[in-house]
Amino acid sequence: MDPFKRRKKKHTPFHAVSSPRELVRLLINVVLCVTGLVFGFIYLIKGLVIGWLLIAAFTFFLLVQFSEPTDYDI
């Protein structure tokens, strides 16, 4: 095998939603995460430290919504 041969890139398509119920769950979770981010920014503008905590937590939850389950398996 040639060590300088170019490897083919494995394209991973976007996670498709398998059922309408799962799509509704995803949309509700995204709306709740965005709402939490808005509250985080409001508290941050008021100068409260809890704003940073809310932004960090809801950003993490939002990223988890769009990640594959194998991304965070141990």
URCOR-V632854 format. One record per run of one state. SS is the DSSP state (@ for helix, = for strand, . for the rest). FROM is the first residue (numbers start at 1). TO is the last residue. Records with the same first field share a line. If there is no record, write none. Layout:
BEGIN
SS=FROM-TO ; FROM-TO
END
This chain:
BEGIN
.=1-19 ; 46-49 ; 66-68 ; 72-74
@=20-45 ; 50-65 ; 69-71
END
